[in-house]
Amino acid sequence: MVKKALLFTLFSTACLCAQTGIYEKNCIPCHEDMAVKIDKFFYRYLLKYSSEMEVKNAMTKYLKNPKTENSILVDGLINRFGVKKKTTLNDAQLQEALDTYWDQYKIFDKLK
């Protein structure tokens, strides 16, 4: 009985991990402990770039080559947190993560 319960637990955990996407594995963990939550970054990008395509292009550019000059963070936050490291995601993974991020926080379908 214990063996079956252990196998079931392992199988359930494996299934949950398999369902976790690129965004959840690679983006959320870094932002969880920050004072500025991940949704605030989205709104800053949206205010600055306004369209889905421009937001994703700007984020892609920053994530592939992070520099202070192309960051949306204010100087105080850059001084506090620094500039992130270059992404290790390939282009397809990065696009998937950005698509998930956009779908999660976009406000256009939520406005009435």
C-alpha contacts under 8 A as a table, 3 or more apart, distances in Angstrom:
res1	aa1	res2	aa2	distance
1	M	4	K	5.15
1	M	5	A	6.29
2	V	5	A	5.06
2	V	6	L	6.09
3	K	6	L	5.11
3	K	7	L	6.16
4	K	7	L	5.09
4	K	8	F	6.04
5	A	8	F	5.05
5	A	9	T	6.12
6	L	9	T	5.09
6	L	10	L	6.17
7	L	10	L	5.11
7	L	11	F	6.02
8	F	11	F	5.08
8	F	12	S	6.02
9	T	12	S	5.12
9	T	13	T	6.13
10	L	13	T	5.16
10	L	14	A	6.14
11	F	14	A	5.07
11	F	15	C	6.20
12	S	15	C	5.14
12	S	16	L	6.26
13	T	16	L	5.15
13	T	17	C	6.16
14	A	17	C	5.14
14	A	18	A	6.11
15	C	18	A	5.08
15	C	19	Q	6.36
16	L	19	Q	5.22
16	L	20	T	6.56
17	C	20	T	5.25
18	A	21	G	7.76
20	T	24	E	6.07
20	T	25	K	6.73
21	G	24	E	5.36
21	G	25	K	6.24
21	G	97	A	7.73
22	I	25	K	5.22
22	I	26	N	5.80
22	I	27	C	7.73
22	I	93	Q	6.52
22	I	94	L	7.94
22	I	96	E	6.94
22	I	97	A	5.53
23	Y	26	N	5.38
23	Y	27	C	5.17
23	Y	28	I	6.72
23	Y	96	E	7.45
23	Y	97	A	4.38
23	Y	98	L	7.43
23	Y	100	T	6.55
23	Y	101	Y	7.00
24	E	27	C	5.90
24	E	28	I	5.30
24	E	29	P	7.48
25	K	28	I	6.59
25	K	29	P	6.89
26	N	29	P	6.59
26	N	30	C	7.53
27	C	30	C	5.89
27	C	31	H	6.69
27	C	97	A	7.87
28	I	31	H	5.29
28	I	32	E	5.97
28	I	38	I	7.62
29	P	32	E	5.38
29	P	33	D	7.75
30	C	33	D	6.87
30	C	34	M	7.62
31	H	34	M	5.32
31	H	36	V	7.79
31	H	37	K	6.33
31	H	38	I	5.93
32	E	37	K	7.00
32	E	38	I	7.84
34	M	37	K	6.29
36	V	40	K	6.54
36	V	41	F	7.75
37	K	40	K	5.64
37	K	41	F	7.21
38	I	41	F	5.35
38	I	42	F	6.74
39	D	42	F	5.04
39	D	43	Y	6.45
39	D	105	Y	6.64
40	K	43	Y	5.12
40	K	44	R	6.22
41	F	44	R	5.10
41	F	45	Y	6.23
41	F	72	I	7.77
42	F	45	Y	5.19
42	F	46	L	6.08
42	F	102	W	7.91
42	F	105	Y	7.07
43	Y	46	L	4.89
43	Y	47	L	6.03
44	R	47	L	5.20
44	R	48	K	6.25
44	R	72	I	6.79
45	Y	48	K	5.18
45	Y	49	Y	5.81
45	Y	50	S	7.40
45	Y	55	V	5.86
45	Y	59	M	7.98
45	Y	72	I	6.87
46	L	49	Y	5.32
46	L	50	S	4.66
46	L	51	S	6.88
46	L	52	E	7.95
46	L	55	V	6.28
47	L	50	S	5.56
49	Y	54	E	5.55
49	Y	55	V	5.44
49	Y	58	A	7.85
50	S	54	E	6.96
50	S	55	V	6.83
51	S	54	E	5.28
51	S	55	V	6.02
52	E	55	V	5.21
52	E	56	K	6.11
52	E	102	W	7.59
53	M	56	K	5.28
53	M	57	N	6.05
54	E	57	N	5.03
54	E	58	A	6.05
55	V	58	A	5.23
55	V	59	M	6.10
56	K	59	M	5.07
56	K	60	T	5.94
56	K	98	L	6.55
57	N	60	T	5.10
57	N	61	K	6.11
58	A	61	K	5.12
58	A	62	Y	6.17
59	M	62	Y	5.07
59	M	63	L	5.94
60	T	63	L	5.18
60	T	64	K	6.03
60	T	94	L	7.45
61	K	64	K	5.39
61	K	65	N	6.07
61	K	66	P	7.59
62	Y	65	N	5.15
62	Y	66	P	4.62
62	Y	67	K	6.98
62	Y	70	N	6.14
62	Y	71	S	6.68
63	L	66	P	5.51
63	L	85	K	7.96
63	L	86	K	5.83
63	L	87	T	5.55
64	K	86	K	5.49
64	K	87	T	5.70
65	N	86	K	5.88
66	P	70	N	7.00
66	P	71	S	7.16
66	P	83	V	6.51
66	P	84	K	6.39
66	P	85	K	6.75
66	P	86	K	6.01
67	K	70	N	5.58
67	K	71	S	6.32
67	K	83	V	6.47
68	T	71	S	5.20
68	T	78	I	7.48
68	T	83	V	6.50
71	S	83	V	7.93
73	L	76	G	7.98
73	L	77	L	6.02
73	L	78	I	6.16
74	V	77	L	5.56
74	V	78	I	6.39
75	D	78	I	5.02
75	D	79	N	6.06
76	G	79	N	5.14
76	G	80	R	6.18
77	L	80	R	4.89
77	L	81	F	5.83
77	L	82	G	7.34
78	I	81	F	5.28
78	I	82	G	4.56
78	I	83	V	6.18
79	N	82	G	5.48
89	L	92	A	7.88
89	L	93	Q	5.59
89	L	94	L	5.57
90	N	93	Q	5.35
90	N	94	L	6.03
91	D	94	L	5.10
91	D	95	Q	6.07
92	A	95	Q	5.12
92	A	96	E	6.20
93	Q	96	E	5.06
93	Q	97	A	6.16
94	L	97	A	5.09
94	L	98	L	6.14
95	Q	98	L	5.10
95	Q	99	D	6.04
96	E	99	D	5.08
96	E	100	T	6.21
97	A	100	T	5.18
97	A	101	Y	6.12
98	L	101	Y	4.92
98	L	102	W	5.99
99	D	102	W	5.12
99	D	103	D	6.10
100	T	103	D	5.12
100	T	104	Q	6.08
101	Y	104	Q	5.21
101	Y	105	Y	6.35
102	W	105	Y	5.50
102	W	106	K	5.50
103	D	106	K	5.65
106	K	109	D	7.21
106	K	110	K	7.84
107	I	110	K	5.13
107	I	111	L	6.40
108	F	111	L	5.62
109	D	112	K	7.98
